[in-house]
Amino acid sequence: MIPREHTLIHVESELDGARAWADRQRVLLGWLADILEVRVTMSQPETGDQYFLRGKVDDYRELPPAWSFTDGKWKADPIKSFFPRPNALPGGGASIFHPQPVICAPFNRLAYKFEGVQGPHGDWGGPANWLAAGKPNEVRAEKLGDMLSVIYQHFLMTRGRMA
């Protein structure tokens, strides 16, 4: 949809913030410009299990990234055993990790139902509407570092794997 060079400009302008976030959290963040992919390796505090979060950022900022968990080779499609098992958040908030499995947030392209993507939200107006999608009380993040921060906050509440 948008030229690759534009996606690179957007992502690379946000990488310093994302890297600073990763350094503070002591997680590994990788950027593969050739395939337009952000990769984050993180460990679940209670179990020590490693999780591999992949963000495909083609057409970013026209569309949000496609965030999902994958295997340690960064190749597999998302399945429940790659996702953390959600827990309730402090104060009773819902987890963004849904059993579909999907990271359910307006900043995740895979949370939308459109053109062959079977996300849970056909009610958000499609992924091109990601900056305005959802309800006022739903989680928001407009930059890569903020998206990673939200995902990680929810991740820290998880215990074990979905399957």
C-alpha positions as CSV (number, residue, x, y, z in Angstrom):
1,M,0.0,0.0,0.0
2,I,2.7,2.5,0.9
3,P,6.3,2.5,-0.5
4,R,8.7,0.4,1.5
5,E,11.0,3.4,1.9
6,H,8.2,5.2,3.8
7,T,7.7,2.3,6.1
8,L,11.5,2.3,6.8
9,I,11.5,6.0,7.6
10,H,8.6,5.6,10.1
11,V,10.0,2.6,11.8
12,E,13.5,3.8,12.0
13,S,12.3,7.1,13.5
14,E,10.7,5.2,16.3
15,L,13.5,2.6,16.9
16,D,15.5,4.7,19.4
17,G,12.5,4.9,21.7
18,A,11.8,1.1,21.3
19,R,15.4,0.3,22.0
20,A,15.4,2.4,25.1
21,W,12.3,0.6,26.3
22,A,14.0,-2.8,25.6
23,D,17.1,-1.8,27.5
24,R,15.1,-0.7,30.5
25,Q,13.1,-4.0,30.5
26,R,16.2,-6.1,29.7
27,V,14.6,-7.7,26.7
28,L,16.2,-8.4,23.4
29,L,14.9,-6.3,20.5
30,G,15.9,-6.9,16.9
31,W,15.1,-5.0,13.8
32,L,15.3,-6.8,10.4
33,A,14.9,-4.0,7.9
34,D,15.2,-6.3,4.9
35,I,12.0,-8.1,5.9
36,L,10.4,-5.3,7.8
37,E,10.2,-7.2,11.1
38,V,10.6,-6.3,14.7
39,R,11.6,-9.2,17.0
40,V,11.5,-9.2,20.8
41,T,12.6,-12.1,23.0
42,M,11.3,-11.9,26.6
43,S,11.1,-14.3,29.6
44,Q,8.1,-14.9,31.7
45,P,9.0,-13.8,35.2
46,E,7.5,-16.7,37.1
47,T,8.3,-19.6,34.7
48,G,11.4,-18.3,33.0
49,D,9.9,-19.5,29.7
50,Q,11.1,-17.6,26.6
51,Y,8.5,-16.0,24.3
52,F,9.2,-14.6,20.8
53,L,7.1,-11.6,19.8
54,R,7.2,-10.7,16.1
55,G,5.9,-7.5,14.6
56,K,5.5,-7.4,10.9
57,V,5.6,-3.7,10.0
58,D,4.9,-3.6,6.2
59,D,2.7,-0.6,5.4
60,Y,3.4,1.0,8.8
61,R,1.8,3.7,9.7
62,E,-0.9,3.3,7.0
63,L,-1.7,0.0,8.9
64,P,-0.6,-1.1,12.4
65,P,2.0,-3.8,12.8
66,A,0.9,-7.4,12.8
67,W,1.9,-8.5,16.3
68,S,2.0,-12.2,17.2
69,F,4.0,-14.7,19.1
70,T,6.0,-17.3,17.2
71,D,8.6,-20.0,17.7
72,G,12.3,-19.5,18.5
73,K,13.1,-19.8,14.8
74,W,10.8,-16.8,14.0
75,K,9.1,-18.8,11.3
76,A,5.9,-20.4,12.7
77,D,2.3,-19.1,12.4
78,P,0.7,-18.2,15.8
79,I,-0.6,-21.1,17.8
80,K,-1.8,-21.1,21.4
81,S,1.4,-22.7,22.8
82,F,3.4,-19.7,21.6
83,F,1.1,-17.3,23.6
84,P,1.2,-16.6,27.3
85,R,-1.8,-17.7,29.4
86,P,-3.5,-14.4,30.4
87,N,-4.3,-13.4,34.0
88,A,-6.5,-10.6,35.2
89,L,-4.8,-7.3,35.5
90,P,-4.6,-5.3,38.7
91,G,-7.9,-3.5,39.1
92,G,-9.7,-6.2,37.1
93,G,-8.8,-5.1,33.6
94,A,-8.9,-7.6,30.8
95,S,-5.8,-9.0,29.2
96,I,-5.0,-8.3,25.6
97,F,-4.1,-11.9,25.1
98,H,-7.1,-13.6,23.7
99,P,-7.5,-17.4,23.2
100,Q,-8.0,-17.1,19.4
101,P,-4.8,-16.7,19.8
102,V,-4.4,-13.0,19.1
103,I,-3.1,-9.9,20.8
104,C,-6.3,-7.9,20.9
105,A,-5.5,-4.2,20.7
106,P,-6.2,-1.5,18.1
107,F,-2.5,-1.3,17.3
108,N,-2.4,-5.0,16.1
109,R,-3.4,-5.6,12.5
110,L,-4.3,-9.2,13.4
111,A,-7.0,-8.1,15.8
112,Y,-9.1,-6.8,12.9
113,K,-11.5,-8.9,10.8
114,F,-10.8,-8.0,7.1
115,E,-9.6,-9.5,3.8
116,G,-8.8,-13.0,5.0
117,V,-7.7,-12.0,8.5
118,Q,-10.0,-13.4,11.1
119,G,-9.4,-11.2,14.0
120,P,-12.1,-10.7,16.6
121,H,-12.9,-7.1,15.6
122,G,-15.1,-6.4,12.7
123,D,-16.4,-3.4,14.6
124,W,-13.3,-1.3,14.6
125,G,-13.6,0.0,11.1
126,G,-10.7,-1.9,9.7
127,P,-6.9,-1.7,10.3
128,A,-6.5,1.6,8.4
129,N,-8.6,3.1,11.2
130,W,-6.2,1.9,13.9
131,L,-5.4,5.3,15.4
132,A,-9.1,5.9,16.1
133,A,-10.3,2.3,16.6
134,G,-11.8,0.8,19.7
135,K,-13.7,2.3,22.6
136,P,-12.4,5.2,24.7
137,N,-11.5,2.9,27.6
138,E,-9.5,0.4,25.4
139,V,-5.7,0.4,25.4
140,R,-3.9,2.8,23.1
141,A,-0.4,3.0,21.7
142,E,0.7,5.0,18.7
143,K,4.5,4.3,18.5
144,L,6.4,1.1,18.5
145,G,7.9,1.6,21.9
146,D,4.5,2.3,23.4
147,M,3.1,-0.8,21.7
148,L,5.9,-3.0,23.1
149,S,5.3,-1.4,26.6
150,V,1.6,-2.3,26.6
151,I,2.3,-5.8,25.4
152,Y,5.0,-6.3,28.0
153,Q,2.8,-4.9,30.8
154,H,0.2,-7.5,30.0
155,F,2.9,-10.2,29.5
156,L,4.2,-9.6,33.0
157,M,0.8,-10.6,34.4
158,T,0.8,-14.0,32.6
159,R,1.5,-17.4,34.0
160,G,2.4,-20.3,31.7
161,R,1.3,-20.8,28.2
162,M,-2.2,-20.9,26.6
163,A,-1.8,-24.5,25.6
